[in-house]
């Protein structure tokens, strides 16, 4: 019996190679996706395929292609791409697509992110369960096998990325980009090649073994090299990309990390300057300052669950121009509602170009509260713990949009279970650090069953 439960996640497929994910299984997954695409989009005749820099991706994507073609569909092979480039290709060509990537996961992993035509996400609620079922009950091969052709869309992708800013407004900022041996090394240099920006790329060689540091910039220790280099060369800003280059984190001119909430507020402010009154999405982990900035700029802020499939759905329903997550994902309506760290980075550089003060000063109006960051606690029964915490705070404002959110006048927190592990994820924000740490101790003691 095939064990797929461990690798089919809420939004993608991901596992270790070759014990959880090998070429034989990827061939079956390819046939399953082929059957799914034929059912979901009957007019579809082609499927886009790409991969990141992991060595295993060559063999696994080839097996996947063979599986897709067994269903009579043709494969458009883009070769090496970032995830946001794959989504661009899906929207640009009007075709469903798949990329082999494990994003920020260690070298021993690989996986699959997928979308329907127009970069519409595929998750457990929108087809991934059907794909898994077809892996176990393979579809019959088509009467004729599909073909495969190569296509290079890098130039078109760069042109698309540039369309989100006024290139003439940029000034010659010094930028250091740490691409962590990931796909940023493939897409960032051409995106900056014709700009006045003075770009230095760190660890730009594509190497899926990640010889310098993990490609997971949300972890502060993985920004250490970038922070040191920003100070060493006197850069205006540092950019830290993850392995598949769809996420980015900023480091300011003083080498201080810029939280995802701050960047969400900054990009929202810039979007609203060009599109007054627009709707802006933010997930419920983002700082309260995001909604405040949006309101002050004349926009409408809409709070969402965490996760790209939810944000893209609400973006489609509301016509929102932009959406941001604390985790470094930034979504643009005109990017087929997909996320792109590269586009977000260029928008911030345009914002910085329009001001004389450095990023360390420019960020201050967007940062109004103390935040705990995400704290994970392993518990035996996540539902029971959440119920206990809810009971304790029953007299405050409660909501269950995603886990439990408790709100008071000068502080709030969200507590939500992990999708894959017996963990509770806590994010807390308060007016200042002293009161915030006191509240954090209080909530953590409740989670651990030792209330103060």
C-alpha positions as CSV (number, residue, x, y, z in Angstrom):
1,X,0.0,0.0,0.0
2,X,1.2,3.5,-0.9
3,X,1.6,5.8,2.1
4,X,0.6,9.2,0.9
5,X,-0.9,10.6,4.1
6,X,2.5,11.9,5.3
7,X,3.3,13.9,2.1
8,X,-0.1,15.3,1.0
9,X,-0.4,18.5,3.0
10,X,-3.1,21.2,3.2
11,X,-1.7,23.2,0.2
12,X,1.0,21.0,-1.4
13,X,2.9,17.7,-1.5
14,X,6.1,17.5,0.4
15,X,8.4,14.8,1.7
16,X,11.9,13.4,2.0
17,X,13.6,11.8,-1.1
18,X,13.7,8.9,-1.8
19,X,12.0,7.3,1.2
20,X,8.7,9.3,1.0
21,X,9.0,10.7,-2.6
22,X,10.7,8.8,-5.5
23,X,10.4,8.8,-9.2
24,X,7.9,5.9,-9.3
25,X,5.6,7.7,-7.0
26,X,6.0,11.0,-8.9
27,X,5.0,9.2,-12.1
28,X,1.8,8.1,-10.4
29,X,1.3,11.6,-9.1
30,X,1.8,13.0,-12.6
31,X,-0.9,10.7,-14.0
32,X,-3.2,11.6,-11.1
33,X,-2.7,15.3,-11.8
34,X,-3.2,14.7,-15.5
35,X,-6.6,13.0,-14.8
36,X,-7.5,15.8,-12.4
37,X,-6.6,18.6,-14.9
38,X,-8.7,16.8,-17.6
39,X,-11.7,16.7,-15.2
40,X,-11.3,20.2,-13.7
41,X,-10.5,21.9,-17.0
42,X,-11.8,19.8,-19.9
43,X,-10.5,22.2,-22.5
44,X,-6.9,21.9,-21.1
45,X,-4.4,20.3,-23.5
46,X,-1.2,21.5,-21.9
47,X,0.3,21.5,-18.4
48,X,3.2,23.8,-17.3
49,X,6.0,22.1,-15.4
50,X,9.0,23.7,-13.6
51,X,11.4,22.8,-10.8
52,X,13.7,24.5,-8.3
53,X,17.5,23.9,-7.9
54,X,17.3,20.7,-5.9
55,X,19.2,17.9,-7.7
56,X,16.4,15.4,-7.1
57,X,14.0,17.6,-9.0
58,X,15.5,16.6,-12.4
59,X,14.5,12.9,-12.0
60,X,11.3,13.5,-10.1
61,X,10.0,16.1,-12.6
62,X,10.9,13.9,-15.5
63,X,8.8,11.0,-14.0
64,X,6.0,13.4,-13.3
65,X,6.0,14.6,-16.9
66,X,5.8,11.1,-18.1
67,X,2.8,10.5,-15.9
68,X,1.0,13.7,-17.2
69,X,1.7,12.8,-20.8
70,X,0.3,9.3,-20.2
71,X,-3.1,11.1,-19.8
72,X,-2.8,12.5,-23.3
73,X,-1.8,16.0,-22.1
74,X,1.2,17.9,-23.4
75,X,3.9,19.3,-21.0
76,X,5.3,22.8,-21.3
77,X,8.6,22.5,-19.5
78,X,10.0,25.8,-18.1
79,X,13.0,24.2,-16.5
80,X,14.4,26.1,-13.5
81,X,11.8,28.6,-12.1
82,X,10.9,30.3,-8.9
83,X,7.4,29.6,-7.5
84,X,6.1,33.1,-8.4
85,X,7.5,32.6,-11.9
86,X,5.5,29.4,-12.2
87,X,2.3,31.2,-11.1
88,X,3.0,34.0,-13.5
89,X,3.4,31.4,-16.3
90,X,0.0,29.9,-15.4
91,X,-1.7,33.2,-15.5
92,X,0.2,34.4,-18.6
93,X,-0.4,31.3,-20.6
94,X,-3.8,30.4,-19.1
95,X,-2.7,26.9,-18.2
96,X,-2.5,24.7,-15.1
97,X,0.9,24.3,-13.6
98,X,3.2,22.4,-11.3
99,X,6.6,23.2,-9.7
100,X,8.8,20.7,-8.0
101,X,10.1,22.5,-4.9
102,X,10.3,22.1,-1.1
103,X,10.6,25.8,-0.6
104,X,12.5,26.5,2.7
105,X,12.7,22.8,3.8
106,X,16.2,21.1,4.2
107,X,18.1,19.6,1.3
108,X,16.7,16.1,1.7
109,X,13.2,17.2,0.9
110,X,11.3,17.9,-2.4
111,X,7.7,18.5,-3.2
112,X,5.0,19.8,-5.5
113,X,3.1,23.1,-5.6
114,X,0.3,23.2,-8.1
115,X,-2.4,25.5,-9.6
116,X,-5.2,25.5,-12.1
117,X,-5.0,27.9,-15.0
118,X,-4.9,31.6,-14.0
119,X,-2.8,30.6,-10.9
120,X,-5.8,29.4,-9.1
121,X,-4.5,27.4,-6.0
122,X,-5.1,23.7,-5.5
123,X,-5.5,22.5,-1.9
124,X,-7.3,19.9,0.1
125,X,-10.6,21.7,-0.4
126,X,-10.0,22.3,-4.1
127,X,-8.7,19.1,-5.7
128,X,-5.7,17.8,-3.9
129,X,-7.8,15.0,-2.3
130,X,-8.9,13.9,-5.7
131,X,-5.3,13.8,-6.9
132,X,-4.4,11.6,-3.9
133,X,-7.2,9.3,-4.6
134,X,-6.0,8.9,-8.2
135,X,-2.6,8.0,-6.9
136,X,-4.1,5.0,-5.2
137,X,-6.5,4.2,-8.0
138,X,-4.5,5.1,-11.2
139,X,-6.5,6.5,-14.1
140,X,-6.5,4.6,-17.4
141,X,-3.8,5.8,-19.8
142,X,-5.0,7.9,-22.8
143,X,-5.1,6.4,-26.3
144,X,-2.1,8.6,-27.3
145,X,0.8,9.9,-25.2
146,X,1.3,13.7,-24.9
147,X,4.4,15.6,-26.0
148,X,6.8,17.8,-24.2
149,X,8.3,21.1,-25.3
150,X,10.7,23.6,-23.6
151,X,9.8,27.2,-23.0
152,X,11.8,30.1,-21.5
153,X,9.7,32.8,-19.9
154,X,12.3,34.6,-17.8
155,X,12.3,37.8,-19.9
156,X,8.5,38.0,-19.9
157,X,8.5,37.4,-16.1
158,X,10.9,40.2,-15.5
159,X,8.9,42.6,-17.7
160,X,5.8,41.6,-15.7
161,X,7.5,42.2,-12.4
162,X,8.7,45.7,-13.6
163,X,5.1,46.6,-14.4
164,X,4.3,47.0,-10.7
165,X,6.5,50.0,-10.2
166,X,7.6,53.2,-11.9
167,X,11.1,52.3,-12.9
168,X,12.0,56.0,-13.6
169,X,11.2,56.8,-9.9
170,X,13.9,54.5,-8.6
171,X,17.1,56.1,-7.2
172,X,20.5,54.3,-7.0
173,X,20.0,52.5,-3.7
174,X,22.6,50.0,-2.5
175,X,20.8,46.6,-2.1
176,X,22.2,43.3,-0.9
177,X,20.1,40.2,-1.7
178,X,20.8,36.9,0.1
179,X,19.2,34.3,-2.1
180,X,20.5,31.4,0.0
181,X,21.6,29.3,-3.0
182,X,17.9,29.1,-3.9
183,X,15.9,30.2,-6.9
184,X,16.4,33.9,-6.1
185,X,19.8,33.4,-7.6
186,X,18.0,32.7,-10.9
187,X,15.4,35.5,-11.0
188,X,16.7,38.3,-8.9
189,X,19.7,39.3,-11.0
190,X,17.8,39.7,-14.3
191,X,15.0,41.6,-12.5
192,X,17.6,44.2,-11.3
193,X,19.8,44.1,-14.4
194,X,18.4,47.2,-16.1
195,X,17.6,49.2,-13.0
196,X,19.6,52.0,-11.3
197,X,19.8,49.8,-8.2
198,X,23.3,48.8,-7.1
199,X,22.7,45.1,-6.4
200,X,25.0,42.6,-4.7
201,X,23.9,39.0,-4.5
202,X,25.0,36.7,-1.7
203,X,25.0,33.0,-2.2
204,X,23.6,33.3,-5.7
205,X,24.8,29.9,-6.9
206,X,22.0,27.5,-7.3
207,X,22.7,24.6,-4.9
208,X,20.0,22.5,-3.4
209,X,22.3,21.3,-0.6
210,X,22.3,24.9,0.8
211,X,26.0,25.0,1.7
212,X,25.9,28.4,3.4
213,X,22.7,28.4,5.5
214,X,19.1,27.1,5.3
215,X,16.9,28.9,2.8
216,X,14.4,29.9,5.6
217,X,14.6,33.6,6.2
218,X,11.8,33.7,8.7
219,X,14.3,32.2,11.2
220,X,16.5,35.1,12.5
221,X,19.7,33.1,12.5
222,X,19.4,32.6,8.8
223,X,19.6,36.4,8.3
224,X,22.9,36.8,10.1
225,X,25.1,36.8,7.0
226,X,22.9,39.3,5.3
227,X,22.8,41.6,8.3
228,X,26.5,41.6,8.6
229,X,27.0,42.3,4.9
230,X,24.5,45.2,5.0
231,X,26.6,46.9,7.7
232,X,29.9,46.0,6.0
233,X,29.0,47.7,2.7
234,X,26.6,50.4,4.0
235,X,23.6,49.1,2.1
236,X,20.3,50.8,2.1
237,X,18.4,47.6,2.4
238,X,18.9,43.8,2.5
239,X,16.6,41.3,0.9
240,X,16.4,37.7,2.2
241,X,14.6,35.2,-0.1
242,X,13.5,31.7,0.7
243,X,14.4,28.6,-1.3
244,X,11.8,28.9,-4.1
245,X,12.0,32.8,-3.9
246,X,8.3,33.5,-3.4
247,X,8.9,35.0,0.0
248,X,11.1,37.8,1.0
249,X,12.1,39.5,4.3
250,X,13.8,42.9,4.6
251,X,16.8,44.1,6.7
252,X,17.1,47.8,7.1
253,X,20.2,50.0,6.8
254,X,21.0,49.4,10.5
255,X,20.8,45.6,9.8
256,X,17.6,45.3,11.8
257,X,15.0,42.8,10.5
258,X,11.8,44.2,9.2
259,X,8.7,42.1,10.3
260,X,6.3,40.8,7.7
261,X,3.5,42.9,9.2
262,X,5.6,46.1,8.7
263,X,6.3,45.2,5.1
264,X,2.6,44.5,4.6
265,X,1.7,47.9,5.9
266,X,4.4,49.6,3.8
267,X,3.3,47.9,0.5
268,X,-0.3,48.5,1.3
269,X,0.4,52.2,1.8
270,X,2.2,52.3,-1.6
271,X,-0.6,50.4,-3.4
272,X,-3.2,52.7,-1.9
273,X,-1.3,55.8,-3.2
274,X,-1.7,54.5,-6.7
275,X,-5.2,53.0,-6.2
276,X,-7.1,55.1,-3.7
277,X,-9.9,53.3,-1.8
278,X,-8.7,49.9,-2.7
279,X,-9.4,46.8,-0.5
280,X,-6.3,45.4,1.3
281,X,-6.2,41.9,2.8
282,X,-4.1,40.9,5.8
283,X,-4.1,37.7,7.7
284,X,-5.2,37.7,11.3
285,X,-1.6,37.3,12.6
286,X,-0.6,40.7,11.2
287,X,-0.2,43.6,13.5
288,X,-3.2,45.9,14.2
289,X,-1.0,48.6,12.6
290,X,-1.7,47.2,9.2
291,X,-5.5,47.8,9.4
292,X,-4.8,51.2,10.9
293,X,-2.4,52.2,8.1
294,X,-4.9,51.0,5.5
295,X,-7.8,53.0,7.1
296,X,-5.6,56.2,7.3
297,X,-4.7,55.8,3.7
298,X,-8.4,55.6,2.7
299,X,-8.5,51.9,2.0
300,X,-10.7,49.0,3.3
301,X,-8.8,46.4,5.4
302,X,-10.2,42.9,5.4
303,X,-8.9,40.3,7.9
304,X,-8.4,36.7,6.6
305,X,-7.3,33.3,7.8
306,X,-3.7,32.3,7.4
307,X,-2.8,30.6,4.2
308,X,-2.6,31.4,0.5
309,X,-5.7,29.5,-0.6
310,X,-7.9,31.5,1.7
311,X,-6.3,34.8,0.8
312,X,-6.5,34.2,-2.9
313,X,-10.2,33.2,-2.6
314,X,-11.1,36.3,-0.7
315,X,-9.0,38.4,-3.1
316,X,-11.1,37.0,-5.9
317,X,-14.4,37.7,-4.0
318,X,-13.5,41.2,-3.0
319,X,-11.3,42.4,-5.9
320,X,-8.7,43.4,-3.3
321,X,-5.6,45.0,-4.8
322,X,-3.1,43.5,-2.3
323,X,-2.8,41.1,0.5
324,X,0.0,40.4,3.0
325,X,0.9,37.8,5.6
326,X,3.3,38.0,8.5
327,X,5.2,35.1,7.1
328,X,6.6,37.0,4.1
329,X,3.9,36.2,1.5
330,X,2.6,39.2,-0.5
331,X,-0.2,38.8,-3.0
332,X,-1.1,41.1,-5.8
333,X,-4.4,41.1,-7.7
334,X,-2.6,42.1,-10.9
335,X,-0.2,39.1,-10.4
336,X,-3.1,36.7,-10.9
337,X,-3.7,37.0,-7.2
338,X,-0.5,35.1,-6.6
339,X,2.3,36.0,-4.1
340,X,5.7,37.3,-5.2
341,X,8.5,38.4,-2.9
342,X,10.3,40.0,-5.8
343,X,7.4,42.3,-6.7
344,X,6.9,43.2,-3.0
345,X,10.6,44.0,-2.7
346,X,10.6,46.3,-5.8
347,X,7.5,48.1,-4.4
348,X,9.3,48.9,-1.2
349,X,12.4,50.1,-3.1
350,X,10.1,52.4,-5.0
351,X,8.6,53.7,-1.8
352,X,12.1,54.1,-0.3
353,X,13.2,56.0,-3.5
354,X,10.4,58.5,-3.0
355,X,11.7,59.5,0.5
356,X,15.0,60.9,1.7
357,X,15.1,59.2,5.1
358,X,16.6,55.7,5.4
359,X,14.5,52.6,5.8
360,X,15.3,52.5,9.6
361,X,13.4,55.8,9.9
362,X,10.8,55.2,7.2
363,X,9.6,52.0,8.9
364,X,8.8,53.7,12.3
365,X,5.2,55.0,11.5
366,X,4.3,51.5,10.4
367,X,5.4,49.9,13.7
368,X,3.1,50.8,16.6
369,X,3.0,47.8,18.9
370,X,5.2,45.2,20.6
371,X,4.8,41.7,19.1
372,X,5.9,38.3,20.5
373,X,6.5,36.6,17.2
374,X,5.2,33.1,16.7
375,X,5.7,30.8,19.7
376,X,5.1,27.0,19.2
377,X,4.1,24.8,22.1
378,X,3.7,21.0,21.8
379,X,0.6,19.8,23.6
380,X,-1.3,16.5,23.8
381,X,-4.8,17.8,23.0
382,X,-4.9,21.1,21.1
383,X,-8.7,21.4,21.2
384,X,-8.8,20.9,25.0
385,X,-6.1,23.6,25.5
386,X,-7.8,26.1,23.3
387,X,-11.1,25.5,25.1
388,X,-9.3,26.1,28.5
389,X,-7.8,29.3,27.3
390,X,-11.1,30.5,25.8
391,X,-12.9,29.8,29.1
392,X,-10.3,31.9,31.0
393,X,-10.8,34.9,28.6
394,X,-14.6,34.4,28.1
395,X,-15.3,38.1,29.1
396,X,-13.1,39.5,26.4
397,X,-13.9,39.7,22.6
398,X,-13.5,36.3,21.1
399,X,-13.5,35.0,17.5
400,X,-12.8,31.7,15.8
401,X,-11.8,32.8,12.3
402,X,-8.6,30.7,12.5
403,X,-8.1,29.1,15.9
404,X,-8.9,31.4,18.8
405,X,-8.4,35.2,18.8
406,X,-8.8,37.1,22.0
407,X,-8.9,40.9,21.8
408,X,-8.7,43.6,24.5
409,X,-8.3,47.3,24.1
410,X,-4.5,47.3,24.3
411,X,-3.5,43.8,23.6
412,X,-4.6,40.7,21.7
413,X,-3.5,37.2,20.8
414,X,-4.2,34.4,18.4
415,X,-3.8,30.7,19.3
416,X,-4.2,28.2,16.5
417,X,-3.3,24.5,16.0
418,X,-0.7,23.4,13.4
419,X,-2.2,21.5,10.4
420,X,0.5,18.8,10.6
421,X,1.8,18.5,14.2
422,X,0.4,18.5,17.8
423,X,1.5,22.1,18.2
424,X,-0.2,25.3,19.2
425,X,1.0,28.5,17.5
426,X,0.7,31.6,19.7
427,X,1.1,35.2,18.4
428,X,0.5,38.1,20.9
429,X,0.6,41.9,20.4
430,X,0.5,44.6,23.0
431,X,0.9,48.4,23.4
432,X,4.4,48.0,24.8
433,X,6.9,45.4,25.7
434,X,6.5,45.4,29.4
435,X,2.7,44.7,29.3
436,X,3.2,42.4,26.3
437,X,5.6,40.1,28.1
438,X,3.4,40.0,31.2
439,X,0.4,39.0,29.0
440,X,2.6,36.5,27.2
441,X,3.6,34.8,30.4
442,X,-0.1,34.7,31.4
443,X,-1.2,33.0,28.2
444,X,1.7,30.6,28.0
445,X,1.0,29.4,31.6
446,X,-2.6,28.7,30.5
447,X,-1.4,26.7,27.5
448,X,1.0,24.7,29.7
449,X,-1.8,24.1,32.3
450,X,-0.1,26.0,35.1
451,X,-2.1,29.3,35.3
452,X,-0.6,32.0,37.4
